[in-house]
Amino acid sequence: MLTQRALTWSILALFLLLLPTSAALFAQTDTQPEPDAPALFHTHCAMCHGEHGEGVSALVSIAGPSLKAEHNPGMAMLAIQAGRPGMPVFAYVLSVPQMRALADYVTQQLADIPLSGGNVSNGGVLFRVNCAPCHRTAVRGGGMVFIGTNAPDLTDKTPAVIAGAIRWGPGPMPPFPESLLDNQQLASIVDYVSYVQHPPHPGGNALGWYGPIPEGFVAWIIVAALIGATIWIEKGGKG
């Protein structure tokens, strides 16, 4: 039987023997090369988002939005890790350092559309001139159903997606380069859409925020129902 002192010295000697090995392992971990973010983007992202994050046309089977206005590393990291509708999950394909490097590359290297300096009022004017014919003033989309297509609803789109689409022109939508809309005008449109997505509530039933025409239609239905009920009562409820 080992005495208590002998057992203590044995454990200490074993620790001293293993210390260099542990230090070497930590040193090896610390010297791991940084992930090559451009190469990772080219391999996993460029097919859908374009070589420079400019977006791929929605007319093709594999399409991805522009990343040129994505300045939020957290949102980019979440999209890479958990995926998005139509986008695969990369949590089981890439390591955390690789995903973090990709998010930083997108937001710090590729994103070059500033989203600052906008004005909601000016954005409303610009949106009504350039966007409302297809997306409608209430940004609910559906303004082109009569020609067999459907402009998308913008109520669930992030500022980065909206700004990227304006510059990129996905599918049948025309692109709006800086020669047509400068960065301040672009930011104003994005601010307007963000405002309309969550407008101040005036009270009552908003009826889906579809605007005065549906609201007026519902009002006329209620008025007609009241008139019909009044006539029915006037006749003694005999029809």
Beta strands, then each sheet from edge to edge (+ up, - down):
end
